[in-house]
Amino acid sequence: MELRELRSFCTAARVHSISKAAVELGLGQPTVTTHIKKLEEELGMVLFDRVKRPIQLTLAGDRLAAIATPLVEGIDSLATMTSEAEERGPVQIASTPDIIPHTLIRVVRVFLARFPQVHLKIRSGTREEVLHMVQDGDVDLGVVQHPEKSYGLEFQGLFLYERVLITPLDHPLLDEPLTSLDQIVRYPLILMGRGTHTRTILEEQFRRKGLEYDIIVELDSMDMIKRYVALGMGISVGPRLAIDPEDRKTVGVISLANLLPVEQAGIVTLPGKTVSSPTRNFMSVMRDVLAPAGSRR
């Protein structure tokens, strides 16, 4: 028994006509007739009383129509329902707590304006946690700095991730050339939590140089870190992307591009993972918003 045979039968049962069923289905009348005859042969029963006009269902045909019609209609609507569900998402994204409130939010703002019906789910974690979420297929994409080859992930770079020193406005480091990390460890530090990417790189550099340092505040938000720095409690190292124009009124900012690596950041995905249409749209918006104009295709 094939779905096409059931579909021809159910349509003919509803319109009480083989010819009308053929027109509705976009098939030739002989094809619909053949479908119904094959179904009758497989079931070993007559489904239509063809003597009367319009044709009428037999008792067996009436019972089959009651069972098969909801099934055929459900299968026929499945593709539409599935397509509609996919178009709504969700798109599952993971990123770090420095990128989410500053860079990713710019993308989300544009995406929701273009695709207001799509649901987004955003998860926060350290760079390593984000990469593992992508590896395990828990999210559709990650937004982080370039992963090492050992993760086996696909990466598309979209923006630069430069570190800066953040100080109070009256800090002495604003008045001298910053040429060494030795100058930074003289002052108490306010940093993101242990295991975050920038802190890990910074501490590795300190240890490599044998420098002693004092972390007096650990926070999970660069926005809160900037506020504590502005109070004069200490200095911080963080990404330039976390510096908003209005921050220049309360904190000083010095580039650390000569002392710490400038990395490329962008989209991380799992090779071979099925990508939904909304996810492809989100990545396209990311490229539009974040990629340099000369690199867009």
C-alpha positions as CSV (number, residue, x, y, z in Angstrom):
1,M,0.0,0.0,0.0
2,E,1.5,3.3,-1.1
3,L,0.7,6.8,0.1
4,R,-0.2,7.9,-3.5
5,E,-2.9,5.2,-3.6
6,L,-4.4,6.3,-0.3
7,R,-4.2,9.9,-1.4
8,S,-6.1,9.1,-4.7
9,F,-8.7,7.1,-2.8
10,C,-9.3,9.7,-0.1
11,T,-9.6,12.5,-2.6
12,A,-12.1,10.5,-4.7
13,A,-14.1,9.6,-1.6
14,R,-14.4,13.3,-0.6
15,V,-15.4,14.6,-4.1
16,H,-17.4,11.4,-5.1
17,S,-15.7,11.4,-8.5
18,I,-12.6,9.9,-10.1
19,S,-12.4,12.6,-12.7
20,K,-12.7,15.4,-10.2
21,A,-10.1,13.7,-7.9
22,A,-7.7,13.5,-10.9
23,V,-8.1,17.2,-11.6
24,E,-7.5,18.2,-7.9
25,L,-4.5,16.0,-7.7
26,G,-3.1,17.1,-11.0
27,L,-3.1,13.5,-12.3
28,G,-4.6,11.7,-15.3
29,Q,-7.9,10.0,-14.6
30,P,-6.5,6.6,-15.6
31,T,-3.8,7.0,-13.0
32,V,-6.2,7.7,-10.2
33,T,-8.3,4.7,-11.3
34,T,-5.3,2.5,-11.3
35,H,-4.3,3.7,-7.8
36,I,-7.8,2.9,-6.4
37,K,-7.9,-0.5,-8.2
38,K,-4.5,-1.5,-6.7
39,L,-5.7,-0.5,-3.3
40,E,-8.8,-2.6,-3.7
41,E,-6.7,-5.6,-4.8
42,E,-4.2,-5.2,-1.9
43,L,-7.1,-5.0,0.6
44,G,-9.2,-7.6,-1.1
45,M,-12.4,-5.4,-0.9
46,V,-14.4,-3.1,-3.1
47,L,-14.2,0.5,-1.9
48,F,-16.6,2.2,-4.3
49,D,-20.1,1.4,-5.7
50,R,-19.5,2.4,-9.3
51,V,-23.0,1.7,-10.5
52,K,-24.5,4.8,-8.9
53,R,-23.6,8.3,-10.1
54,P,-21.9,10.1,-8.4
55,I,-19.9,7.1,-7.1
56,Q,-20.6,6.1,-3.5
57,L,-18.4,4.5,-0.9
58,T,-19.1,0.9,0.1
59,L,-19.2,0.1,3.8
60,A,-15.6,-1.0,3.7
61,G,-14.7,2.2,1.7
62,D,-16.4,4.4,4.2
63,R,-14.5,2.8,7.1
64,L,-11.2,3.1,5.2
65,A,-11.9,6.8,4.4
66,A,-12.6,7.5,8.1
67,I,-9.2,6.0,9.0
68,A,-7.0,7.1,6.1
69,T,-8.2,10.7,5.5
70,P,-6.8,12.2,8.7
71,L,-3.5,10.2,8.1
72,V,-3.1,11.5,4.5
73,E,-4.0,15.1,5.5
74,G,-1.5,15.0,8.3
75,I,1.3,13.7,6.1
76,D,0.4,16.3,3.4
77,S,0.6,19.1,5.9
78,L,3.8,17.8,7.5
79,A,6.1,19.5,5.1
80,T,4.4,22.8,5.5
81,M,4.4,22.5,9.3
82,T,8.0,21.5,9.4
83,S,9.0,24.4,7.1
84,E,7.1,26.9,9.3
85,A,8.7,25.5,12.4
86,E,12.2,25.7,11.0
87,E,11.6,29.3,9.8
88,R,10.9,30.2,13.5
89,G,14.1,28.7,14.8
90,P,15.4,28.7,17.4
91,V,18.9,29.7,16.5
92,Q,21.2,28.7,19.3
93,I,24.3,30.8,19.8
94,A,27.1,30.7,22.3
95,S,29.6,33.4,23.0
96,T,31.8,34.9,25.8
97,P,30.5,37.5,28.3
98,D,32.6,40.2,26.8
99,I,31.4,39.7,23.2
100,I,27.7,39.2,24.0
101,P,26.8,42.7,25.4
102,H,29.0,44.7,23.0
103,T,29.5,43.0,19.6
104,L,26.8,40.3,19.5
105,I,24.1,42.6,20.5
106,R,24.7,44.7,17.4
107,V,24.1,41.7,15.3
108,V,21.0,40.6,17.2
109,R,19.5,44.1,16.9
110,V,19.8,44.0,13.1
111,F,18.7,40.3,12.8
112,L,15.5,40.8,14.8
113,A,14.6,43.8,12.7
114,R,14.9,41.6,9.6
115,F,13.5,38.4,11.0
116,P,11.2,39.2,13.9
117,Q,9.5,35.8,13.9
118,V,12.8,33.9,14.6
119,H,13.6,32.8,18.2
120,L,17.1,33.2,19.4
121,K,18.8,31.4,22.3
122,I,22.1,32.8,23.5
123,R,24.4,31.0,26.0
124,S,27.4,32.5,27.8
125,G,30.6,30.8,28.7
126,T,34.4,31.0,28.6
127,R,36.0,30.6,25.2
128,E,36.7,26.9,25.9
129,E,33.2,26.3,27.1
130,V,31.8,27.9,23.9
131,L,34.1,25.7,21.7
132,H,33.0,22.6,23.6
133,M,29.3,23.5,23.1
134,V,29.9,23.8,19.4
135,Q,31.9,20.6,19.3
136,D,29.1,18.7,21.1
137,G,26.4,20.1,18.8
138,D,24.6,21.8,21.7
139,V,24.5,25.1,19.8
140,D,24.4,26.0,16.1
141,L,27.3,28.4,16.2
142,G,29.8,30.1,18.5
143,V,31.2,33.6,18.4
144,V,34.8,33.6,19.8
145,Q,38.4,34.2,19.0
146,H,40.0,31.8,16.5
147,P,40.1,28.2,17.8
148,E,43.1,26.0,17.7
149,K,43.1,23.3,15.0
150,S,42.8,20.6,17.7
151,Y,39.1,21.5,18.1
152,G,38.4,20.5,14.5
153,L,35.9,23.3,14.0
154,E,35.3,25.6,11.0
155,F,36.0,29.2,11.6
156,Q,35.2,32.4,9.7
157,G,37.0,35.5,11.0
158,L,34.9,38.7,11.0
159,F,36.5,41.2,13.4
160,L,39.7,41.9,15.4
161,Y,40.0,41.2,19.1
162,E,42.5,43.7,20.5
163,R,43.3,44.1,24.2
164,V,43.5,47.4,25.9
165,L,44.5,48.7,29.3
166,I,41.7,50.4,31.2
167,T,42.6,52.9,33.9
168,P,41.1,55.7,36.0
169,L,41.2,59.0,34.2
170,D,44.0,60.4,36.4
171,H,46.2,57.3,36.3
172,P,50.0,57.7,36.0
173,L,50.2,55.1,33.1
174,L,48.3,57.6,30.9
175,D,51.3,59.9,31.1
176,E,54.1,57.4,30.1
177,P,54.8,55.2,27.1
178,L,53.5,51.7,27.8
179,T,56.3,49.4,26.7
180,S,56.3,46.5,29.1
181,L,54.0,44.4,31.3
182,D,56.2,45.3,34.2
183,Q,54.5,48.7,34.3
184,I,51.1,47.0,34.7
185,V,51.9,44.7,37.6
186,R,52.8,47.7,39.8
187,Y,49.0,48.4,40.2
188,P,46.1,46.3,41.6
189,L,44.2,44.5,38.9
190,I,40.5,44.1,38.3
191,L,39.9,41.2,35.9
192,M,37.3,38.8,34.5
193,G,37.0,35.4,36.2
194,R,39.6,32.6,36.1
195,G,39.6,30.7,32.8
196,T,38.5,33.6,30.7
197,H,40.6,33.9,27.5
198,T,42.2,37.4,28.0
199,R,42.9,36.7,31.7
200,T,44.6,33.4,30.8
201,I,46.8,35.0,28.2
202,L,47.7,37.9,30.5
203,E,48.6,35.6,33.4
204,E,50.7,33.3,31.1
205,Q,52.7,36.4,30.1
206,F,53.1,37.5,33.7
207,R,54.4,34.0,34.7
208,R,56.7,33.8,31.7
209,K,58.3,37.0,32.7
210,G,58.4,36.0,36.4
211,L,56.2,39.0,37.4
212,E,54.2,39.1,40.6
213,Y,50.7,40.6,40.4
214,D,47.7,41.3,42.6
215,I,44.1,40.7,41.4
216,I,41.9,42.5,43.9
217,V,38.5,42.1,42.1
218,E,37.1,39.3,39.9
219,L,33.9,40.0,37.9
220,D,31.9,38.4,35.2
221,S,31.1,41.6,33.3
222,M,33.4,44.1,31.6
223,D,30.8,46.8,32.1
224,M,31.1,46.3,35.9
225,I,34.9,46.2,35.7
226,K,34.9,49.6,34.0
227,R,32.8,51.0,36.8
228,Y,35.2,49.7,39.5
229,V,38.2,51.0,37.5
230,A,36.5,54.4,37.3
231,L,36.2,54.4,41.1
232,G,40.0,54.2,41.3
233,M,40.2,50.7,42.8
234,G,42.7,49.4,40.2
235,I,43.3,48.9,36.5
236,S,42.1,46.2,34.1
237,V,43.0,44.5,30.8
238,G,40.1,43.7,28.4
239,P,39.0,43.8,24.8
240,R,38.7,47.1,22.9
241,L,35.3,46.0,21.7
242,A,34.0,46.4,25.3
243,I,34.9,50.1,25.3
244,D,31.9,52.2,24.3
245,P,32.3,55.9,23.3
246,E,30.8,57.2,26.5
247,D,33.4,55.2,28.5
248,R,36.1,57.7,27.5
249,K,34.5,60.1,29.9
250,T,35.2,57.9,33.0
251,V,38.2,55.7,32.1
252,G,41.5,55.9,30.2
253,V,42.2,53.4,27.5
254,I,45.6,52.4,26.2
255,S,46.2,49.9,23.4
256,L,48.1,46.7,24.3
257,A,48.6,45.6,20.7
258,N,52.4,45.8,21.2
259,L,52.3,43.6,24.3
260,L,49.5,41.1,23.9
261,P,48.3,39.2,20.8
262,V,45.6,40.8,18.5
263,E,43.4,37.9,17.5
264,Q,40.7,37.4,14.9
265,A,37.3,36.6,16.1
266,G,34.2,35.3,14.3
267,I,31.9,32.4,13.7
268,V,32.7,28.9,14.8
269,T,30.7,26.0,13.5
270,L,30.8,22.2,13.6
271,P,31.7,20.6,10.2
272,G,28.9,18.4,8.9
273,K,26.2,19.8,11.2
274,T,22.9,20.5,9.5
275,V,22.4,24.3,9.4
276,S,18.8,25.6,9.4
277,S,17.7,28.5,7.2
278,P,17.4,30.9,10.2
279,T,20.9,30.0,11.3
280,R,22.2,30.7,7.8
281,N,20.4,34.0,7.9
282,F,21.9,34.9,11.3
283,M,25.4,34.2,10.0
284,S,24.7,36.3,6.9
285,V,23.6,39.2,9.2
286,M,26.8,38.7,11.2
287,R,28.9,39.1,8.1
288,D,26.9,42.2,7.1
289,V,27.3,43.9,10.5
290,L,30.8,42.8,11.5
291,A,32.9,42.0,8.5
292,P,35.1,44.8,7.0
293,A,33.4,46.2,3.9
294,G,36.2,45.1,1.6
295,S,36.0,41.5,2.8
296,R,32.2,41.0,2.2
297,R,31.1,38.9,-0.7
